Amino acid sequence: MVREEKIRAVEELKQMLESYRVIGLVDMFKMPAKQLQEIRKEVRGEALIKVVKKSLLKLAIEKASRENLKELEKHMPQQPAIVLTNLDAFQFYKKISQIKSKAPAKAGDIAPRDILIKAGPTNLMPGPVISEFSKAGIPAGVEQGRIAIKKDVVAAKKGEKISEVLANILRKLGIEPMEISLKVVAIYSDGKIYPKETLELVNIYPEKIKEAFSRALSLSIGICYPTKQNIGLLISKAFNIARNLENLIKS
């Protein structure tokens, strides 16, 4: 990149950094182009994703007139991208972390969930490939001139490493078990830097609150402590106890 182009690129980045309320820093390492385009479509109209050179982004950050923005450099990955939006930082992180794009499995990938291969015919012609099914523990045979899976089988359980043989079979069957999402490492908003660990609380706390509420509700019912939330359940409990007692007396 010649000097004039570099100056223009830095100035363009600087203006973008100054124009949006929230700036997300993304690690693009091993992010497939296809999945990136799909994620871009999902956030279109709400956010802008721009892949940038690390050196140019650093220069733009240093030139931008934003309070404390330089602190974002501490979280800079080797292959960065920026996500620009005017949404609330935590609201945006929750939205972006829930957007996942399917991708083929590669050897060494960890299965995000149980990978089920259903019984039935495939489009694969008989040949050496049938031995790959056997190596992967997938029962297969030949039916009407095509390879067919004899029964449903979980080829890999959640958390297991996917072998090269299985990865090849999944690719040939058109099964994409992996889930790709943007790796947001930090977000800048209103002069503050929120690292991923802090942003993750938006996904963790709702579940913890639900769990705490459920436990509190069970406890209040167990000790018959009336509240607005449990009064209906307590009345139902009292009715059932009274009915059982009545039946016991009659018997």
C-alpha positions as CSV (number, residue, x, y, z in Angstrom):
1,M,0.0,0.0,0.0
2,V,1.5,3.3,-1.1
3,R,1.7,6.2,1.4
4,E,-1.3,8.2,-0.1
5,E,-3.5,5.1,0.1
6,K,-2.4,4.4,3.6
7,I,-3.2,7.9,4.7
8,R,-6.7,7.7,3.1
9,A,-7.4,4.3,4.7
10,V,-6.4,5.5,8.2
11,E,-8.5,8.7,7.8
12,E,-11.5,6.6,6.7
13,L,-11.1,4.3,9.7
14,K,-10.7,7.3,12.0
15,Q,-14.0,8.8,10.8
16,M,-15.7,5.4,11.3
17,L,-14.4,5.1,14.8
18,E,-15.7,8.6,15.6
19,S,-19.1,8.0,14.0
20,Y,-20.5,5.1,16.0
21,R,-21.3,4.8,19.7
22,V,-20.1,1.3,20.1
23,I,-16.9,-0.3,18.6
24,G,-16.4,-4.0,18.9
25,L,-13.0,-5.6,18.4
26,V,-13.1,-9.0,16.7
27,D,-10.5,-11.8,16.3
28,M,-10.7,-13.0,12.7
29,F,-8.3,-16.0,13.1
30,K,-9.7,-19.0,11.2
31,M,-12.9,-17.1,10.3
32,P,-14.1,-18.5,6.9
33,A,-15.1,-15.9,4.4
34,K,-18.5,-17.6,3.7
35,Q,-19.5,-17.6,7.3
36,L,-18.4,-14.0,7.7
37,Q,-20.7,-13.0,4.8
38,E,-23.6,-14.8,6.4
39,I,-23.1,-13.0,9.7
40,R,-22.8,-9.7,7.9
41,K,-26.3,-10.3,6.4
42,E,-27.7,-11.1,9.9
43,V,-26.6,-7.7,11.3
44,R,-27.2,-5.6,8.2
45,G,-28.9,-2.4,9.2
46,E,-27.8,-2.6,12.8
47,A,-24.0,-3.0,12.6
48,L,-21.1,-2.7,10.2
49,I,-18.3,-5.3,10.1
50,K,-15.0,-4.2,8.6
51,V,-11.9,-6.4,8.3
52,V,-8.8,-4.2,8.8
53,K,-5.1,-4.4,8.9
54,K,-3.7,-4.3,12.5
55,S,-1.2,-1.5,11.7
56,L,-3.8,0.7,10.1
57,L,-6.3,0.2,12.9
58,K,-3.7,1.1,15.5
59,L,-3.0,4.4,13.7
60,A,-6.7,5.2,13.3
61,I,-7.3,4.5,17.0
62,E,-4.4,6.8,18.0
63,K,-5.8,9.6,15.8
64,A,-9.4,9.3,16.7
65,S,-10.9,11.8,19.2
66,R,-12.6,9.3,21.5
67,E,-12.0,9.2,25.3
68,N,-10.0,6.2,26.4
69,L,-10.2,4.6,22.9
70,K,-6.4,3.8,23.0
71,E,-7.1,1.3,25.7
72,L,-8.7,-0.9,23.1
73,E,-5.2,-1.6,21.7
74,K,-4.5,-3.8,24.7
75,H,-7.0,-6.3,23.4
76,M,-5.9,-6.2,19.7
77,P,-5.6,-9.6,18.1
78,Q,-3.2,-10.4,15.3
79,Q,-6.0,-10.6,12.7
80,P,-8.5,-7.9,13.7
81,A,-11.9,-6.7,12.5
82,I,-14.1,-4.0,13.9
83,V,-17.9,-4.1,14.4
84,L,-19.5,-0.7,14.6
85,T,-23.0,-0.1,15.9
86,N,-25.2,2.4,17.8
87,L,-26.9,-0.3,19.9
88,D,-26.2,-0.7,23.6
89,A,-22.9,-2.5,24.1
90,F,-24.4,-5.4,26.1
91,Q,-27.5,-5.7,24.0
92,F,-25.3,-5.9,20.9
93,Y,-23.0,-8.4,22.3
94,K,-25.9,-10.7,23.3
95,K,-27.3,-10.4,19.7
96,I,-24.0,-11.0,18.0
97,S,-23.0,-13.9,20.2
98,Q,-26.2,-15.7,19.3
99,I,-25.6,-15.5,15.6
100,K,-24.0,-18.7,14.5
101,S,-23.3,-19.9,11.0
102,K,-22.9,-23.6,10.1
103,A,-19.6,-24.8,8.7
104,P,-18.0,-28.2,7.7
105,A,-16.0,-30.0,10.3
106,K,-12.3,-30.3,10.1
107,A,-10.0,-33.0,11.6
108,G,-9.4,-32.1,15.3
109,D,-12.6,-30.0,15.7
110,I,-14.6,-30.6,18.8
111,A,-18.2,-31.6,18.2
112,P,-20.5,-28.8,19.5
113,R,-23.3,-31.3,20.0
114,D,-24.0,-35.0,19.3
115,I,-23.6,-35.5,15.5
116,L,-26.4,-37.8,14.3
117,I,-26.2,-39.5,11.0
118,K,-29.7,-40.8,10.0
119,A,-30.4,-44.0,8.3
120,G,-31.3,-43.9,4.6
121,P,-29.8,-43.6,1.1
122,T,-27.1,-41.2,0.1
123,N,-26.0,-39.8,-3.2
124,L,-22.6,-41.5,-2.9
125,M,-21.6,-44.2,-5.4
126,P,-20.1,-47.5,-4.1
127,G,-16.4,-47.7,-4.0
128,P,-13.4,-47.1,-1.6
129,V,-15.4,-44.6,0.3
130,I,-17.6,-47.3,1.9
131,S,-14.5,-48.5,3.9
132,E,-14.3,-44.9,5.4
133,F,-17.8,-45.4,6.8
134,S,-16.6,-48.6,8.4
135,K,-13.6,-46.9,9.9
136,A,-15.8,-44.2,11.4
137,G,-18.1,-46.8,12.9
138,I,-21.0,-45.9,10.6
139,P,-22.9,-49.0,9.4
140,A,-23.3,-48.7,5.6
141,G,-24.2,-50.8,2.6
142,V,-25.2,-50.6,-1.0
143,E,-28.8,-50.2,-2.0
144,Q,-30.0,-49.5,-5.6
145,G,-26.6,-48.6,-6.7
146,R,-25.9,-46.0,-3.9
147,I,-24.3,-46.2,-0.5
148,A,-27.0,-46.2,2.2
149,I,-26.7,-45.8,6.0
150,K,-28.2,-48.9,7.6
151,K,-29.3,-47.3,10.9
152,D,-29.2,-44.0,12.8
153,V,-25.9,-43.5,14.5
154,V,-24.2,-40.8,16.7
155,A,-20.9,-40.4,14.8
156,A,-19.5,-38.2,17.5
157,K,-20.8,-37.1,20.9
158,K,-20.7,-33.6,22.2
159,G,-17.2,-32.6,23.3
160,E,-15.5,-35.4,21.3
161,K,-12.7,-34.7,18.8
162,I,-13.7,-35.2,15.2
163,S,-11.3,-37.5,13.3
164,E,-10.1,-36.9,9.8
165,V,-12.1,-39.9,8.5
166,L,-15.3,-38.6,10.0
167,A,-14.7,-35.1,8.8
168,N,-14.3,-36.4,5.2
169,I,-17.5,-38.4,5.5
170,L,-19.5,-35.5,6.9
171,R,-18.3,-33.3,4.1
172,K,-19.3,-35.8,1.5
173,L,-22.8,-36.2,3.1
174,G,-23.2,-32.4,3.2
175,I,-23.4,-32.3,7.0
176,E,-22.1,-29.1,8.5
177,P,-22.0,-29.7,12.3
178,M,-19.8,-26.8,13.3
179,E,-21.1,-23.4,14.4
180,I,-19.1,-20.3,13.6
181,S,-19.6,-17.0,15.4
182,L,-17.8,-13.7,15.6
183,K,-15.1,-13.8,18.3
184,V,-15.6,-10.4,20.0
185,V,-12.7,-9.9,22.3
186,A,-13.6,-6.4,23.6
187,I,-16.1,-3.6,23.1
188,Y,-15.6,0.2,23.5
189,S,-18.6,2.3,24.5
190,D,-18.9,5.8,26.0
191,G,-15.2,5.9,27.1
192,K,-15.2,2.4,28.7
193,I,-13.6,-0.8,27.6
194,Y,-15.6,-4.1,28.2
195,P,-13.5,-7.2,27.8
196,K,-15.1,-10.5,26.7
197,E,-15.2,-11.8,30.3
198,T,-17.4,-8.9,31.3
199,L,-19.6,-9.0,28.2
200,E,-20.3,-12.7,28.8
201,L,-22.2,-11.8,31.9
202,V,-25.1,-10.8,29.7
203,N,-25.4,-14.5,28.7
204,I,-24.6,-16.0,32.1
205,Y,-26.7,-13.9,34.5
206,P,-30.2,-14.5,33.0
207,E,-29.8,-18.2,33.5
208,K,-28.4,-17.8,37.0
209,I,-31.4,-15.5,37.9
210,K,-33.8,-18.0,36.5
211,E,-32.2,-20.8,38.6
212,A,-32.2,-18.6,41.7
213,F,-35.9,-17.8,41.2
214,S,-36.8,-21.4,40.7
215,R,-35.0,-22.4,44.0
216,A,-36.5,-19.5,45.9
217,L,-40.0,-20.4,44.6
218,S,-39.6,-24.1,45.7
219,L,-38.3,-23.0,49.1
220,S,-41.2,-20.6,49.7
221,I,-43.7,-23.3,48.7
222,G,-42.0,-25.9,50.9
223,I,-42.2,-23.6,54.0
224,C,-45.6,-22.3,53.0
225,Y,-44.5,-18.6,52.9
226,P,-47.0,-16.7,50.7
227,T,-45.8,-14.3,48.0
228,K,-47.4,-12.8,44.9
229,Q,-45.5,-15.3,42.8
230,N,-46.5,-18.5,44.7
231,I,-49.9,-17.8,46.1
232,G,-51.7,-19.8,43.4
233,L,-49.4,-22.8,43.9
234,L,-49.9,-22.6,47.7
235,I,-53.7,-22.6,47.4
236,S,-53.4,-25.6,45.1
237,K,-51.1,-27.3,47.6
238,A,-53.5,-26.6,50.5
239,F,-56.5,-27.9,48.5
240,N,-54.7,-31.1,47.7
241,I,-53.6,-31.6,51.3
242,A,-57.2,-31.0,52.5
243,R,-58.7,-33.4,50.0
244,N,-56.2,-36.1,50.9
245,L,-56.9,-35.6,54.6
246,E,-60.7,-35.8,53.9
247,N,-60.2,-39.1,52.0
248,L,-58.1,-40.4,54.9
249,I,-60.8,-39.6,57.4
250,K,-63.5,-41.1,55.3
251,S,-61.6,-44.3,54.9
